[in-house]
Amino acid sequence: MLKRHARAACTALAAAGLLLAGGQAGAATADSGTAPAASTRSAAVALRAADARPELLAAMQRDLGLTPTQAKARLVNEAEAGATAALLRDRLAAGFAGAWVDGPDAKTLTVATTRPADAAAIRAAGARPAVVPHALGVLDTAKAALDRAATATTPVRYVDQRSNTVVVEETAPGAAARLLAATGTDSALVRVVRTTQAPRPLYDLRGGDAYYMNGSGRCSVGFPVTKGTTQGFATAGHCGRAGTTTSGYNQVAQGSFQGSVFPGSDMAWVAANGQWTATPYVKGSGGANVQVTGSVLQPVGASVCRSGSTTGWHCGTIQQHNTSVTYPEGTISGVTRTTVCAEPGDSGGSYISGSQAQGVTSGGSGNCSSGGTTFFQPLNPILSAYGLTLKTTGSGPGPGDPEPGGTWKAGTVYKAGDTVTHGGASYRCIQGHQAQTGWEPPNVPALWQRL
């Protein structure tokens, strides 16, 4: 009897230091935000924000303290905010200093710039301007220099857009100061946070749609994918190396790792045998299916949920993208830091925001009684690196399938700034995503800007 593939066992945890500081210092804002500009009104429709499953909404209400109305509104507002922020990032260019959403229903979008003259354009787009000293590019460059010299005593580095600084977590007094001195980094760009927990990978899992590596350790399915006619799934690289064999949650032979990167990144994919079929779902509360409709990465402040084999459904918010974490095995870069709790038993699985796949968990610490911090490896780089197509409800052609009228192709992973042609016109990508039928550039101004 053919088994249906793991409904994306949304399990996630593998380790990293818990940030012990309280709140974040926010940049001063110049005005209150209003509704997003009309040009991005299609974002919520394109991303199917209104189609969230009841169990996802219930988890958001529980973990974020929302009412049912706020939970539904938040997903819509986050979709619109992501599109507006992407457009402003493109328009502000070198002056752009970050963007984030605030409020129970994520109604307020703040966009930071280094130029006071940009404030009018930001307000016109429906966002709240914040004038700050450092451009995002300057902070990213400083973080990259710190990443190259970091050790296990400075295990986590990220750009905190709200405080307009690079945050360096240190496990020993003076470790961050020595790192800054070694790299010649301006201390005015950096905020140091003490942490008592060093990151470490966690492999042993139980429950949910787990899979076993070489008949021993267990991890969880991230997101089901296809590559041509091959079924499979994306997961964390620390769970196995190329050639590692896997068996399913039921101990039936399942497949093998085809590619794996760890450290550096934390990405891998497993090709399944003919008994397993990829489905467009994440396993929700009580085993219910939560649909996956795309992979648009959501902005800082957006809600994000996971389902773990140990702790079930839990939600939180996206804190920072492009975070770096140093494990004993080495440094991984480009992961996203979240406030979602997790515990051992939640490693390698899925993070989802609304119906948009976000990534597979690389690390975390704390627990779901007192709270915690987790990190996920974004999914789109995994899809791009291995030529995979995310399984979605209504999935269209895979990578390389021709589309009439230009260079745009369904199944291709596009990054912000990529340009394509379609129907005789040129377009620039404003939010990274994997293209699919129905998301042609003229149809989704939330993802594409006509040139």
C-alpha angles and dihedrals in degrees: 000000000000115000121220111236118261098283085241099290096228092216120145140172139102112145153281139148120293114236107235100189118105119228129355123247107248126213115247113259128217104210143359118269127243134196118312118268118276092245090071098043091110093062096091091046094047092049092042092233092166093059097074115141119248093244091055091050091047091053091050090051092050099044101034096037094240133153118235089256092050093049092053093043091048094060091050093047092047091054092050093044092052091055094046092048091050092053092048092047088057094046097044092047111170092010094060112115104175143288136235142168127235139185132060091281095034089242095145118073116189120197118191126211137172092223121075089204089067093065094088093053091048092051091047089057090055098257135116114249124226119189111210135170101240130057117224090244091058092051092046090052091050091048091050090055091049091048092057093056102032123122135191089278089066097039102163131042128172143153110253103205094190094059093033091231142109108248118214118190115208129194095193129045112263095013094116092046090053090049092052091048093049092052099036090237118168107248090215088072095053138075116193122214124188118225130181096201124077116204120255133170117255116207110167112092137168137192132015123057095329127166129209126229116219088340094295128067121040136221133166135255113258109194128337113244141173132220108194104308094339118107121211147121143253118239143152120304094223089066095072149338130244107291096027107137122225138202125196132250087276093051091249114142107268115170143276142273110269097184136003137178122191131174110022089043129003103230137127143150132213124209111216128213124244094277093069128070126196114235129192095242145101117211108254136190112316091007095294118151118251109198124233115213103168148332108252108151110234126227130259109285094029120131119256130182137197136187116217132191090230104037106020123215118000132161138199139144138282108255105179138352124213095036121165123215127188115212124183086260093054143280127311120196136194097039125138122240118219141177093230112125123230140167137204106297095050102086129139100004139117138300116195134183111200100316095328117108110230110177152291121281119257103172152342148153141211122052142256094262098059099015134256150200126250136184128209132198106232113247101222094068088053092052091047096045094053102029093245130159117220112233107239136167102273094013112188133197121336129237114312097017107140123249120195122246107027150353097298111111131186112241094033118123109229125197126209106277097030114131129213139168125233130170092354095307133101124233137187121215112238100178124036114244145134109264120236137176109285091032095084110151097255090053100052116045086169087072105025135044118203113233 
